[in-house]
C-alpha cells in the first residue's frame, strides 16, 4: 500500500506572507504619519526644497478650523504681532531657515509636558511659529513635491512648547478634535528662539 505525498505550494505561502507584511506596514505608516511629531520627523529626514513662514507674538491660541460658505480658514489667534518672516527662496534668509529647521529638530530632545485642550489667554504670552516646508517626495511620480504646514506655540512664561497631537491638513476639521501636546523647552530651543527674534 502506497501513501500519496501531498505537494506544498510554497509560492502561495510566500505571497500570503508578503501581502500580510505589506498591509501591516501600510497601517503602521498611516498611524505614524498622523502623529504630529512623526510628521515633523518625516519632513526633517526628507529632501527639503524650501522653508517659509513667520514668527509672531500672540495672546490667545485658537487651533479651530472654521467654515463659511464652503471656505475653511484657521488661525483666529488674538493680538497677532508679526515679529519676523522667513522665505527660503531668498538667499538672505538661509541662516534663518536653517535655524527654523534646528528649532523643530530640537523637539526630539524635549521631554513631554502636559497635554491640554487649550491655552489660557495671556497678553503677548506666546510666540507662534508658523512654518511651511516643501519636501521633494521621491515616491511620487517625477519627484513631485509635498507641502507640510506646522504650527508651534511657545509659552514665554513657562518655557513650554505646544504642538497638536495629530497631523492633518491645515484645513481639516479633524483639527477641531485635537488637544495640544506640551514639551519642556530645552536651552537650545530657547537660545534659537532668542536668536531668531533678534535677527535682522
TAWO-V494759 format. One record per pair of residues at least 12 apart in sequence whose C-alpha atoms are under 8 Angstrom apart, sorted by the first residue. I is the first residue (numbers start at 1). J is the second residue. D is the distance in Angstrom with one decimal. If there is no record, write none. Layout:
((I | J | D) (I | J | D))
This chain:
((33 | 167 | 7.1) (34 | 166 | 5.1) (34 | 167 | 4.8) (34 | 168 | 6.7) (35 | 165 | 6.4) (35 | 166 | 4.5) (35 | 167 | 5.6) (36 | 163 | 7.4) (36 | 164 | 6.3) (36 | 165 | 5.7) (36 | 166 | 4.6) (36 | 167 | 4.4) (39 | 167 | 6.7) (40 | 104 | 7.4) (40 | 150 | 7.8) (41 | 105 | 7.8) (43 | 133 | 7.5) (43 | 135 | 6.7) (43 | 148 | 7.8) (44 | 101 | 7.3) (44 | 105 | 7.3) (46 | 135 | 6.5) (46 | 136 | 7.3) (46 | 137 | 7.7) (47 | 135 | 5.5) (47 | 136 | 5.4) (47 | 137 | 7.4) (48 | 133 | 6.8) (48 | 134 | 5.9) (48 | 135 | 4.4) (48 | 136 | 6.3) (49 | 133 | 7.7) (49 | 134 | 5.6) (49 | 135 | 5.5) (49 | 136 | 6.5) (50 | 87 | 7.9) (50 | 88 | 5.1) (50 | 89 | 6.8) (50 | 133 | 5.9) (50 | 134 | 5.1) (50 | 135 | 7.2) (51 | 86 | 7.6) (51 | 87 | 6.4) (51 | 88 | 4.8) (51 | 89 | 8.0) (51 | 97 | 6.1) (51 | 131 | 6.9) (51 | 132 | 5.7) (51 | 133 | 4.8) (51 | 134 | 6.5) (52 | 85 | 7.6) (52 | 86 | 5.2) (52 | 87 | 4.4) (52 | 88 | 5.5) (52 | 97 | 7.3) (52 | 131 | 5.8) (52 | 132 | 5.3) (52 | 133 | 6.8) (53 | 85 | 5.7) (53 | 86 | 5.4) (53 | 87 | 6.6) (53 | 129 | 7.6) (53 | 130 | 5.4) (53 | 131 | 4.5) (53 | 132 | 5.8) (54 | 82 | 7.1) (54 | 83 | 7.6) (54 | 84 | 5.6) (54 | 85 | 4.0) (54 | 86 | 5.9) (54 | 129 | 6.0) (54 | 130 | 5.4) (54 | 131 | 6.6) (55 | 82 | 6.2) (55 | 83 | 5.6) (55 | 84 | 5.2) (55 | 85 | 6.2) (55 | 127 | 6.7) (55 | 128 | 5.6) (55 | 129 | 4.6) (55 | 130 | 6.4) (55 | 197 | 7.7) (56 | 80 | 6.3) (56 | 81 | 5.3) (56 | 82 | 4.1) (56 | 83 | 5.0) (56 | 84 | 6.9) (56 | 127 | 5.6) (56 | 128 | 5.2) (56 | 129 | 6.7) (57 | 79 | 7.6) (57 | 80 | 5.8) (57 | 81 | 5.2) (57 | 82 | 6.5) (57 | 83 | 6.9) (57 | 124 | 5.7) (57 | 125 | 7.3) (57 | 126 | 5.6) (57 | 127 | 4.5) (57 | 128 | 6.0) (58 | 77 | 6.6) (58 | 78 | 5.9) (58 | 79 | 5.3) (58 | 80 | 4.8) (58 | 81 | 6.5) (58 | 123 | 7.5) (58 | 124 | 5.1) (58 | 125 | 6.4) (58 | 126 | 5.3) (58 | 127 | 6.3) (58 | 128 | 6.8) (59 | 77 | 7.4) (59 | 78 | 5.5) (59 | 79 | 5.8) (59 | 80 | 7.4) (59 | 121 | 5.7) (59 | 122 | 4.7) (59 | 123 | 4.7) (59 | 124 | 4.5) (59 | 125 | 5.3) (59 | 126 | 6.2) (60 | 77 | 5.4) (60 | 78 | 5.0) (60 | 79 | 7.5) (60 | 119 | 7.2) (60 | 120 | 6.9) (60 | 121 | 4.9) (60 | 122 | 6.5) (60 | 123 | 8.0) (60 | 125 | 8.0) (60 | 126 | 7.7) (61 | 75 | 7.9) (61 | 76 | 7.8) (61 | 77 | 5.2) (61 | 78 | 7.2) (61 | 118 | 7.3) (61 | 119 | 6.3) (61 | 121 | 7.7) (61 | 153 | 8.0) (62 | 75 | 6.0) (62 | 76 | 5.8) (62 | 77 | 5.3) (62 | 118 | 7.8) (63 | 75 | 6.0) (63 | 76 | 7.6) (63 | 175 | 7.1) (63 | 176 | 7.1) (64 | 76 | 7.8) (64 | 173 | 7.8) (64 | 175 | 6.7) (64 | 176 | 5.2) (65 | 171 | 6.0) (65 | 172 | 6.9) (65 | 173 | 5.7) (65 | 175 | 6.8) (65 | 176 | 6.3) (66 | 173 | 7.9) (72 | 171 | 6.1) (73 | 171 | 6.4) (74 | 170 | 7.7) (74 | 171 | 6.9) (79 | 124 | 7.4) (83 | 197 | 6.7) (84 | 196 | 7.9) (84 | 197 | 6.7) (96 | 196 | 6.7) (96 | 199 | 8.0) (99 | 192 | 6.7) (99 | 196 | 7.4) (102 | 192 | 7.9) (103 | 189 | 5.8) (103 | 192 | 6.4) (103 | 193 | 7.6) (106 | 186 | 7.6) (106 | 188 | 7.1) (106 | 189 | 6.2) (107 | 183 | 7.7) (107 | 185 | 7.8) (107 | 189 | 7.9) (109 | 186 | 7.3) (110 | 183 | 5.8) (110 | 184 | 5.5) (110 | 185 | 6.0) (110 | 186 | 6.0) (111 | 183 | 5.5) (111 | 184 | 5.5) (111 | 185 | 8.0) (112 | 181 | 7.5) (112 | 182 | 5.9) (112 | 183 | 4.4) (112 | 184 | 6.4) (113 | 160 | 7.7) (113 | 181 | 7.2) (113 | 182 | 4.6) (113 | 183 | 4.7) (113 | 184 | 6.0) (114 | 181 | 6.5) (114 | 182 | 5.0) (114 | 183 | 7.4) (115 | 179 | 6.7) (115 | 180 | 5.8) (115 | 181 | 4.6) (115 | 182 | 5.6) (116 | 179 | 5.7) (116 | 180 | 5.2) (116 | 181 | 6.5) (116 | 182 | 7.4) (117 | 178 | 7.4) (117 | 179 | 4.6) (117 | 180 | 6.1) (118 | 179 | 7.0) (118 | 180 | 6.8) (125 | 155 | 6.1) (125 | 156 | 5.8) (125 | 157 | 6.9) (126 | 153 | 6.3) (126 | 154 | 5.3) (126 | 155 | 4.7) (126 | 156 | 5.6) (127 | 153 | 5.7) (127 | 154 | 5.0) (127 | 155 | 6.8) (127 | 156 | 7.1) (128 | 151 | 7.0) (128 | 152 | 5.8) (128 | 153 | 4.7) (128 | 154 | 6.5) (129 | 150 | 7.9) (129 | 151 | 5.8) (129 | 152 | 5.1) (129 | 153 | 6.4) (130 | 149 | 7.3) (130 | 150 | 6.0) (130 | 151 | 4.8) (130 | 152 | 6.6) (131 | 149 | 5.8) (131 | 150 | 5.3) (131 | 151 | 6.5) (132 | 147 | 6.9) (132 | 148 | 5.7) (132 | 149 | 4.5) (132 | 150 | 6.4) (133 | 147 | 5.7) (133 | 148 | 5.2) (133 | 149 | 6.4) (134 | 146 | 5.7) (134 | 147 | 4.5) (134 | 148 | 6.5) (135 | 147 | 6.3) (135 | 148 | 7.9) (148 | 169 | 7.9) (149 | 169 | 7.7) (149 | 170 | 6.6) (151 | 163 | 6.6) (151 | 164 | 7.9) (159 | 184 | 6.6) (159 | 185 | 5.7) (159 | 190 | 7.9) (160 | 182 | 6.4) (160 | 183 | 5.6) (160 | 184 | 4.8) (160 | 185 | 5.4) (161 | 182 | 5.5) (161 | 183 | 5.0) (161 | 184 | 6.2) (161 | 185 | 6.0) (162 | 180 | 5.8) (162 | 181 | 5.5) (162 | 182 | 4.5) (162 | 183 | 6.3) (163 | 180 | 5.4) (163 | 181 | 5.4) (163 | 182 | 6.7) (164 | 178 | 6.5) (164 | 179 | 6.1) (164 | 180 | 4.5) (164 | 181 | 5.9) (165 | 178 | 6.2) (165 | 179 | 5.9) (165 | 180 | 5.7) (165 | 181 | 5.6) (166 | 178 | 7.0))
